[in-house]
């Protein structure tokens, strides 16, 4: 037998063996095909070739934002469980059906703006907020779109949202310049709990942040373990991560509460530039029974430039509440390390004539307020030029549609004022006209300010 004959015999034997093996394979295996609809919504495990009579185990897993609906074959629903089990008897064409878990749940809006009538007719700023509600499975997701306008330009466009990521609450935001379609800033935050400890991490980036304005990255870390909390800020302006400031706070002072029944809280603020910046202590429920049941709250604010003392007395039998705020600084003799006294910059007295009779209104209850300043520049009174004092009156009441109107009038006094020293009068009103719609009127006149009249609106839907 020649070599050519031997080679031909070998080829024939190999072909017979391959044909026999394919015939045996075709007789003993089946193919289970699974199509995913819609594409890219999930993954199926267990499809492909299986021995005839073998046990087939199919499992479907949805991608984030989708859920499994069921197994389909020939247009009929076989099973809604994500697991399908059967015996491989013949070739089958199955469909794994998924659907999105993102559902639209509602829309809310708020449109506000203003325009001036005096001294000249002009259109002021306007703002539109649209809040879209979604649901991803059982987790809510809200996205708010905010746009600011003027009569001649669209000033800003911002997107904000909040929801849950793997059961961790998160928030995000993006601000752009609509005139040039350019990026301005963005932020992202995460928050959570570890036993009794609550934490929050927030990162903000802006192209013109910090001082001087430049590309700026700000990190905020907050930790709260009742009654204490700590908030730290770190920033990166291109030269590496640096400490910015830190706020330490306590929401209660257990020793005072247990010994005297006084509720209190306090905080201390430090910055990189100044070191110590300010400290505050608030005490509530200080009783003075020997003065006819008088009780008051107190607040002391200490800074390196000034000190502020605020007292809020309450007489139960009068059903009125009051607030006395003093502005000033402690004078200290550094040579002898002695306290010289207290330098007063001004004081403010505020008395509420009722208690929260207008919920949700700009003014919660009628009040009378008097401010007198010996150093107007060191007192937050909104004074202009020679002004040193004001009287302020506020009132509110029902206006229909379940809403409340409010009115606030302020009379300023100066050393060079007109009749009775009056230098300026400012009036602000808020009047609801329909459900979700209200108007605002601002008027100002006096010898230290031109006559100005401004109208505004606020519409929530």
MIBAKE-137884 format. One record per residue (C-alpha): residue in three letters; residue number from 1; x negated, z negated, y negated. Coordinates in steps of 0.02 Angstrom, whole numbers. Example, Ala and Ser with C-alpha at 12.3 -4.5 7.8 and 13.67 -1.06 7.14 Angstrom:
('ALA' 1 (-615 -390 225))
('SER' 2 (-684 -357 53))
//
This chain:
('UNK' 1 (0 0 0))
('UNK' 2 (-71 53 -164))
('UNK' 3 (-87 -60 -317))
('UNK' 4 (48 40 -406))
('UNK' 5 (168 9 -263))
('UNK' 6 (128 -177 -261))
('UNK' 7 (161 -191 -448))
('UNK' 8 (326 -100 -432))
('UNK' 9 (382 -219 -293))
('UNK' 10 (337 -370 -399))
('UNK' 11 (438 -303 -546))
('UNK' 12 (588 -273 -433))
('UNK' 13 (577 -449 -361))
('UNK' 14 (564 -526 -535))
('UNK' 15 (715 -427 -597))
('UNK' 16 (817 -485 -447))
('UNK' 17 (770 -666 -480))
('UNK' 18 (814 -654 -666))
('UNK' 19 (980 -571 -628))
('UNK' 20 (1021 -704 -499))
('UNK' 21 (976 -846 -619))
('UNK' 22 (1083 -773 -760))
('UNK' 23 (1227 -751 -641))
('UNK' 24 (1211 -932 -583))
('UNK' 25 (1196 -991 -766))
('UNK' 26 (1350 -892 -818))
('UNK' 27 (1447 -968 -676))
('UNK' 28 (1393 -1150 -705))
('UNK' 29 (1388 -1171 -898))
('UNK' 30 (1516 -1160 -1040))
('UNK' 31 (1491 -1148 -1229))
('UNK' 32 (1579 -1267 -1348))
('UNK' 33 (1580 -1190 -1523))
('UNK' 34 (1627 -1296 -1675))
('UNK' 35 (1660 -1227 -1849))
('UNK' 36 (1654 -1343 -2002))
('UNK' 37 (1787 -1313 -2135))
('UNK' 38 (1755 -1312 -2279))
('UNK' 39 (1570 -1272 -2257))
('UNK' 40 (1450 -1407 -2312))
('UNK' 41 (1576 -1549 -2303))
('UNK' 42 (1512 -1633 -2144))
('UNK' 43 (1409 -1627 -1984))
('UNK' 44 (1461 -1615 -1800))
('UNK' 45 (1354 -1679 -1656))
('UNK' 46 (1372 -1628 -1472))
('UNK' 47 (1419 -1443 -1485))
('UNK' 48 (1331 -1303 -1387))
('UNK' 49 (1304 -1264 -1201))
('UNK' 50 (1366 -1386 -1070))
('UNK' 51 (1367 -1381 -880))
('UNK' 52 (1536 -1338 -807))
('UNK' 53 (1627 -1499 -761))
('UNK' 54 (1514 -1605 -873))
('UNK' 55 (1578 -1735 -995))
('UNK' 56 (1578 -1673 -1178))
('UNK' 57 (1562 -1797 -1323))
('UNK' 58 (1587 -1727 -1500))
('UNK' 59 (1566 -1833 -1656))
('UNK' 60 (1604 -1782 -1837))
('UNK' 61 (1522 -1865 -1988))
('UNK' 62 (1581 -1822 -2165))
('UNK' 63 (1459 -1797 -2309))
('UNK' 64 (1473 -1913 -2460))
('UNK' 65 (1632 -1876 -2558))
('UNK' 66 (1727 -1809 -2405))
('UNK' 67 (1824 -1878 -2257))
('UNK' 68 (1863 -1812 -2083))
('UNK' 69 (2041 -1749 -2056))
('UNK' 70 (2047 -1692 -1874))
('UNK' 71 (1998 -1570 -1734))
('UNK' 72 (2089 -1402 -1733))
('UNK' 73 (2101 -1268 -1597))
('UNK' 74 (2202 -1110 -1614))
('UNK' 75 (2285 -1179 -1769))
('UNK' 76 (2347 -1335 -1679))
('UNK' 77 (2291 -1514 -1713))
('UNK' 78 (2206 -1595 -1563))
('UNK' 79 (2144 -1762 -1626))
('UNK' 80 (2123 -1856 -1792))
('UNK' 81 (1986 -1972 -1730))
('UNK' 82 (1809 -1924 -1777))
('UNK' 83 (1763 -1929 -1591))
('UNK' 84 (1829 -1797 -1467))
('UNK' 85 (1800 -1815 -1278))
('UNK' 86 (1843 -1692 -1138))
('UNK' 87 (1779 -1606 -979))
('UNK' 88 (1686 -1441 -1000))
('UNK' 89 (1794 -1319 -903))
('UNK' 90 (1787 -1162 -1010))
('UNK' 91 (1719 -1093 -1172))
('UNK' 92 (1808 -1167 -1323))
('UNK' 93 (1816 -1130 -1511))
('UNK' 94 (1853 -1288 -1610))
('UNK' 95 (1867 -1324 -1796))
('UNK' 96 (1813 -1489 -1877))
('UNK' 97 (1922 -1508 -2032))
('UNK' 98 (1862 -1612 -2183))
('UNK' 99 (1934 -1641 -2357))
('UNK' 100 (1872 -1709 -2523))
('UNK' 101 (1901 -1892 -2563))
('UNK' 102 (1890 -1859 -2751))
('UNK' 103 (2064 -1867 -2824))
('UNK' 104 (2122 -1861 -3004))
('UNK' 105 (2216 -2022 -3047))
('UNK' 106 (2259 -2007 -3231))
('UNK' 107 (2211 -1968 -3411))
('UNK' 108 (2208 -2079 -3565))
('UNK' 109 (2162 -2032 -3742))
('UNK' 110 (2125 -2105 -3913))
('UNK' 111 (2115 -2003 -4074))
('UNK' 112 (2069 -2087 -4238))
('UNK' 113 (2017 -2023 -4408))
('UNK' 114 (2032 -2042 -4595))
('UNK' 115 (2040 -1945 -4757))
('UNK' 116 (2023 -1995 -4939))
('UNK' 117 (2146 -1968 -5081))
('UNK' 118 (2050 -2052 -5224))
('UNK' 119 (1937 -2029 -5319))
('UNK' 120 (1945 -1854 -5240))
('UNK' 121 (2032 -1773 -5094))
('UNK' 122 (1915 -1762 -4945))
('UNK' 123 (1922 -1768 -4755))
('UNK' 124 (1823 -1906 -4673))
('UNK' 125 (1764 -1928 -4495))
('UNK' 126 (1872 -1908 -4341))
('UNK' 127 (1844 -1963 -4161))
('UNK' 128 (1926 -1909 -3998))
('UNK' 129 (1906 -2007 -3836))
('UNK' 130 (1973 -1939 -3671))
('UNK' 131 (1960 -2049 -3517))
('UNK' 132 (1983 -1965 -3347))
('UNK' 133 (2022 -2071 -3195))
('UNK' 134 (1967 -2020 -3020))
('UNK' 135 (1966 -2098 -2849))
('UNK' 136 (1827 -2069 -2723))
('UNK' 137 (1903 -2135 -2563))
('UNK' 138 (1958 -2310 -2612))
('UNK' 139 (1829 -2325 -2752))
('UNK' 140 (1886 -2290 -2932))
('UNK' 141 (1781 -2179 -3047))
('UNK' 142 (1811 -2159 -3233))
('UNK' 143 (1731 -2030 -3348))
('UNK' 144 (1752 -2040 -3537))
('UNK' 145 (1717 -1894 -3654))
('UNK' 146 (1692 -1939 -3838))
('UNK' 147 (1677 -1816 -3982))
('UNK' 148 (1644 -1854 -4166))
('UNK' 149 (1696 -1731 -4302))
('UNK' 150 (1692 -1711 -4489))
('UNK' 151 (1774 -1579 -4597))
('UNK' 152 (1621 -1466 -4583))
('UNK' 153 (1533 -1509 -4420))
('UNK' 154 (1545 -1571 -4243))
('UNK' 155 (1424 -1717 -4248))
('UNK' 156 (1407 -1780 -4070))
('UNK' 157 (1471 -1762 -3893))
('UNK' 158 (1450 -1902 -3766))
('UNK' 159 (1493 -1927 -3582))
('UNK' 160 (1510 -2100 -3505))
('UNK' 161 (1563 -2153 -3332))
('UNK' 162 (1570 -2296 -3211))
('UNK' 163 (1606 -2314 -3026))
('UNK' 164 (1528 -2373 -2861))
('UNK' 165 (1376 -2307 -2769))
('UNK' 166 (1363 -2372 -2591))
('UNK' 167 (1470 -2520 -2646))
('UNK' 168 (1354 -2554 -2793))
('UNK' 169 (1438 -2536 -2965))
('UNK' 170 (1351 -2412 -3079))
('UNK' 171 (1369 -2335 -3251))
('UNK' 172 (1297 -2180 -3332))
('UNK' 173 (1299 -2087 -3496))
('UNK' 174 (1238 -1931 -3584))
('UNK' 175 (1239 -1887 -3769))
('UNK' 176 (1206 -1712 -3836))
('UNK' 177 (1201 -1626 -4005))
('UNK' 178 (1344 -1499 -3995))
('UNK' 179 (1281 -1400 -4146))
('UNK' 180 (1118 -1353 -4059))
('UNK' 181 (1170 -1389 -3878))
('UNK' 182 (1019 -1504 -3863))
('UNK' 183 (991 -1668 -3773))
('UNK' 184 (991 -1833 -3870))
('UNK' 185 (996 -1980 -3750))
('UNK' 186 (1053 -2040 -3579))
('UNK' 187 (1070 -2201 -3482))
('UNK' 188 (1100 -2264 -3305))
('UNK' 189 (1141 -2440 -3246))
('UNK' 190 (1162 -2534 -3082))
('UNK' 191 (1235 -2707 -3055))
('UNK' 192 (1267 -2820 -2906))
('UNK' 193 (1268 -2995 -2834))
('UNK' 194 (1157 -3090 -2713))
('UNK' 195 (1253 -3245 -2659))
('UNK' 196 (1286 -3335 -2826))
('UNK' 197 (1158 -3232 -2922))
('UNK' 198 (1221 -3085 -3026))
('UNK' 199 (1101 -2950 -3086))
('UNK' 200 (1107 -2793 -3193))
('UNK' 201 (975 -2658 -3221))
('UNK' 202 (1002 -2533 -3362))
('UNK' 203 (886 -2391 -3414))
('UNK' 204 (909 -2289 -3574))
('UNK' 205 (807 -2139 -3631))
('UNK' 206 (819 -2061 -3805))
('UNK' 207 (720 -1929 -3897))
('UNK' 208 (723 -2026 -4061))
('UNK' 209 (725 -2211 -4018))
('UNK' 210 (619 -2357 -4074))
('UNK' 211 (523 -2376 -4237))
('UNK' 212 (463 -2251 -4292))
('UNK' 213 (585 -2133 -4203))
('UNK' 214 (505 -2050 -4052))
('UNK' 215 (536 -2020 -3866))
('UNK' 216 (588 -2193 -3807))
('UNK' 217 (627 -2272 -3639))
('UNK' 218 (712 -2443 -3638))
('UNK' 219 (735 -2553 -3483))
('UNK' 220 (857 -2699 -3481))
('UNK' 221 (860 -2828 -3341))
('UNK' 222 (993 -2966 -3341))
('UNK' 223 (1002 -3109 -3217))
('UNK' 224 (1142 -3238 -3214))
('UNK' 225 (1151 -3395 -3109))
('UNK' 226 (1286 -3510 -3178))
('UNK' 227 (1268 -3583 -3305))
('UNK' 228 (1104 -3498 -3349))
('UNK' 229 (1066 -3316 -3390))
('UNK' 230 (912 -3218 -3440))
('UNK' 231 (906 -3045 -3521))
('UNK' 232 (740 -2956 -3546))
('UNK' 233 (702 -2789 -3630))
('UNK' 234 (550 -2683 -3593))
('UNK' 235 (511 -2519 -3681))
('UNK' 236 (397 -2370 -3659))
('UNK' 237 (359 -2261 -3812))
('UNK' 238 (227 -2157 -3726))
('UNK' 239 (89 -2288 -3721))
('UNK' 240 (148 -2381 -3565))
('UNK' 241 (276 -2516 -3528))
('UNK' 242 (280 -2659 -3654))
('UNK' 243 (383 -2818 -3677))
('UNK' 244 (512 -2804 -3818))
('UNK' 245 (620 -2962 -3819))
('UNK' 246 (703 -3092 -3709))
('UNK' 247 (862 -3195 -3726))
('UNK' 248 (886 -3358 -3629))
('UNK' 249 (1061 -3432 -3628))
('UNK' 250 (1162 -3572 -3551))
('UNK' 251 (1352 -3563 -3548))
('UNK' 252 (1373 -3752 -3531))
('UNK' 253 (1283 -3914 -3567))
('UNK' 254 (1327 -4025 -3418))
('UNK' 255 (1260 -4188 -3491))
('UNK' 256 (1369 -4177 -3648))
('UNK' 257 (1522 -4129 -3547))
('UNK' 258 (1503 -4270 -3422))
('UNK' 259 (1459 -4405 -3550))
('UNK' 260 (1571 -4359 -3698))
('UNK' 261 (1688 -4221 -3638))
('UNK' 262 (1609 -4098 -3760))
('UNK' 263 (1593 -3916 -3704))
('UNK' 264 (1439 -3829 -3766))
('UNK' 265 (1328 -3678 -3749))
('UNK' 266 (1164 -3620 -3823))
('UNK' 267 (1036 -3481 -3824))
('UNK' 268 (859 -3443 -3883))
('UNK' 269 (793 -3271 -3931))
('UNK' 270 (610 -3214 -3933))
('UNK' 271 (536 -3047 -3986))
('UNK' 272 (366 -2966 -3969))
('UNK' 273 (340 -2951 -4157))
('UNK' 274 (402 -3123 -4215))
('UNK' 275 (390 -3232 -4063))
('UNK' 276 (532 -3355 -4092))
('UNK' 277 (677 -3266 -4182))
('UNK' 278 (827 -3382 -4179))
('UNK' 279 (916 -3519 -4082))
('UNK' 280 (1102 -3561 -4075))
('UNK' 281 (1200 -3711 -4014))
('UNK' 282 (1391 -3716 -4005))
('UNK' 283 (1490 -3875 -3971))
('UNK' 284 (1678 -3875 -3940))
('UNK' 285 (1802 -4017 -3928))
('UNK' 286 (1714 -4152 -4029))
('UNK' 287 (1847 -4288 -4052))
('UNK' 288 (1856 -4408 -4199))
('UNK' 289 (2001 -4524 -4152))
('UNK' 290 (1966 -4645 -4295))
('UNK' 291 (2013 -4505 -4417))
('UNK' 292 (2190 -4480 -4357))
('UNK' 293 (2153 -4371 -4205))
('UNK' 294 (2038 -4250 -4295))
('UNK' 295 (1938 -4136 -4181))
('UNK' 296 (1817 -3998 -4225))
('UNK' 297 (1697 -3869 -4157))
('UNK' 298 (1521 -3850 -4226))
('UNK' 299 (1389 -3715 -4224))
('UNK' 300 (1209 -3727 -4282))
('UNK' 301 (1104 -3570 -4300))
('UNK' 302 (919 -3590 -4334))
('UNK' 303 (803 -3448 -4386))
('UNK' 304 (631 -3445 -4467))
('UNK' 305 (713 -3394 -4633))
('UNK' 306 (873 -3497 -4642))
('UNK' 307 (990 -3617 -4553))
('UNK' 308 (1177 -3602 -4537))
('UNK' 309 (1301 -3740 -4499))
('UNK' 310 (1481 -3699 -4453))
('UNK' 311 (1620 -3829 -4431))
('UNK' 312 (1796 -3789 -4367))
('UNK' 313 (1911 -3940 -4388))
('UNK' 314 (2080 -3950 -4302))
('UNK' 315 (2223 -4066 -4343))
('UNK' 316 (2346 -4069 -4199))
('UNK' 317 (2486 -4142 -4303))
('UNK' 318 (2470 -4000 -4431))
('UNK' 319 (2457 -3863 -4299))
('UNK' 320 (2331 -3777 -4413))
('UNK' 321 (2150 -3735 -4378))
('UNK' 322 (2010 -3721 -4503))
('UNK' 323 (1832 -3663 -4510))
('UNK' 324 (1695 -3718 -4630))
('UNK' 325 (1533 -3620 -4629))
('UNK' 326 (1381 -3671 -4730))
('UNK' 327 (1234 -3554 -4763))
('UNK' 328 (1066 -3622 -4810))
('UNK' 329 (892 -3675 -4758))
('UNK' 330 (802 -3838 -4726))
('UNK' 331 (663 -3872 -4851))
('UNK' 332 (511 -3946 -4767))
('UNK' 333 (358 -4028 -4843))
('UNK' 334 (219 -3955 -4737))
('UNK' 335 (84 -4064 -4818))
('UNK' 336 (168 -4228 -4772))
('UNK' 337 (270 -4158 -4625))
('UNK' 338 (428 -4228 -4701))
('UNK' 339 (605 -4162 -4723))
('UNK' 340 (639 -4134 -4909))
('UNK' 341 (821 -4082 -4895))
('UNK' 342 (940 -3939 -4867))
('UNK' 343 (949 -3789 -4983))
('UNK' 344 (1127 -3720 -4991))
('UNK' 345 (1152 -3532 -5013))
('UNK' 346 (1341 -3538 -5001))
('UNK' 347 (1490 -3591 -4897))
('UNK' 348 (1649 -3516 -4826))
('UNK' 349 (1813 -3603 -4789))
('UNK' 350 (1941 -3517 -4677))
('UNK' 351 (2109 -3591 -4630))
('UNK' 352 (2230 -3513 -4504))
('UNK' 353 (2413 -3545 -4546))
('UNK' 354 (2470 -3511 -4367))
('UNK' 355 (2395 -3482 -4195))
('UNK' 356 (2384 -3305 -4123))
('UNK' 357 (2559 -3246 -4168))
('UNK' 358 (2507 -3061 -4173))
('UNK' 359 (2419 -3020 -4009))
('UNK' 360 (2324 -2857 -4013))
('UNK' 361 (2336 -2838 -4202))
('UNK' 362 (2188 -2822 -4319))
('UNK' 363 (2230 -2997 -4385))
('UNK' 364 (2284 -3118 -4250))
('UNK' 365 (2368 -3242 -4369))
('UNK' 366 (2396 -3273 -4556))
('UNK' 367 (2246 -3352 -4642))
('UNK' 368 (2168 -3400 -4808))
('UNK' 369 (1981 -3387 -4837))
('UNK' 370 (1870 -3435 -4984))
('UNK' 371 (1685 -3390 -5001))
('UNK' 372 (1570 -3460 -5136))
('UNK' 373 (1386 -3413 -5146))
('UNK' 374 (1247 -3489 -5249))
('UNK' 375 (1125 -3357 -5182))
('UNK' 376 (1236 -3205 -5146))
('UNK' 377 (1094 -3102 -5073))
('UNK' 378 (1071 -3231 -4933))
('UNK' 379 (1256 -3240 -4887))
('UNK' 380 (1352 -3110 -4782))
('UNK' 381 (1496 -3091 -4905))
('UNK' 382 (1489 -2906 -4950))
('UNK' 383 (1453 -2946 -5133))
('UNK' 384 (1402 -2815 -5260))
('UNK' 385 (1291 -2841 -5411))
('UNK' 386 (1346 -3001 -5504))
('UNK' 387 (1484 -3050 -5380))
('UNK' 388 (1467 -3224 -5309))
('UNK' 389 (1638 -3273 -5238))
('UNK' 390 (1798 -3206 -5160))
('UNK' 391 (1971 -3260 -5104))
('UNK' 392 (2039 -3174 -4950))
('UNK' 393 (2216 -3177 -4884))
('UNK' 394 (2283 -3106 -4721))
('UNK' 395 (2451 -3093 -4638))
('UNK' 396 (2533 -3003 -4492))
('UNK' 397 (2701 -2986 -4407))
('UNK' 398 (2810 -2882 -4291))
('UNK' 399 (2832 -2699 -4340))
('UNK' 400 (2938 -2630 -4198))
('UNK' 401 (2888 -2540 -4038))
('UNK' 402 (2813 -2703 -3977))
('UNK' 403 (2669 -2690 -4102))
('UNK' 404 (2618 -2791 -4256))
('UNK' 405 (2568 -2745 -4433))
('UNK' 406 (2425 -2829 -4524))
('UNK' 407 (2377 -2843 -4707))
('UNK' 408 (2217 -2911 -4783))
('UNK' 409 (2180 -2928 -4969))
('UNK' 410 (2016 -2986 -5048))
('UNK' 411 (1988 -3032 -5231))
('UNK' 412 (1805 -3035 -5285))
('UNK' 413 (1738 -3131 -5435))
('UNK' 414 (1583 -3104 -5540))
('UNK' 415 (1499 -3181 -5691))
('UNK' 416 (1538 -3024 -5791))
('UNK' 417 (1711 -2992 -5720))
('UNK' 418 (1871 -2953 -5813))
('UNK' 419 (2026 -3061 -5821))
('UNK' 420 (1991 -3231 -5741))
('UNK' 421 (1823 -3162 -5684))
('UNK' 422 (1902 -3038 -5562))
('UNK' 423 (1781 -2895 -5530))
('UNK' 424 (1857 -2803 -5382))
('UNK' 425 (2012 -2802 -5270))
('UNK' 426 (2012 -2729 -5094))
('UNK' 427 (2166 -2710 -4982))
('UNK' 428 (2175 -2652 -4801))
('UNK' 429 (2334 -2627 -4700))
('UNK' 430 (2371 -2572 -4523))
('UNK' 431 (2551 -2515 -4493))
('UNK' 432 (2618 -2456 -4323))
('UNK' 433 (2740 -2311 -4343))
('UNK' 434 (2777 -2272 -4160))
('UNK' 435 (2721 -2321 -3987))
('UNK' 436 (2534 -2294 -3981))
('UNK' 437 (2525 -2227 -4160))
('UNK' 438 (2475 -2325 -4315))
('UNK' 439 (2412 -2288 -4490))
('UNK' 440 (2282 -2377 -4595))
('UNK' 441 (2276 -2386 -4785))
('UNK' 442 (2122 -2444 -4881))
('UNK' 443 (2129 -2470 -5070))
('UNK' 444 (1996 -2532 -5189))
('UNK' 445 (1988 -2549 -5377))
('UNK' 446 (1893 -2649 -5508))
('UNK' 447 (1763 -2648 -5644))
('UNK' 448 (1621 -2645 -5515))
('UNK' 449 (1697 -2506 -5408))
('UNK' 450 (1795 -2346 -5441))
('UNK' 451 (1975 -2332 -5384))
('UNK' 452 (1973 -2276 -5202))
('UNK' 453 (2118 -2240 -5084))
('UNK' 454 (2092 -2192 -4903))
('UNK' 455 (2217 -2156 -4764))
('UNK' 456 (2180 -2162 -4579))
('UNK' 457 (2267 -2147 -4412))
('UNK' 458 (2248 -2207 -4234))
('UNK' 459 (2342 -2124 -4090))
('UNK' 460 (2327 -2182 -3911))
('UNK' 461 (2409 -2083 -3771))
//
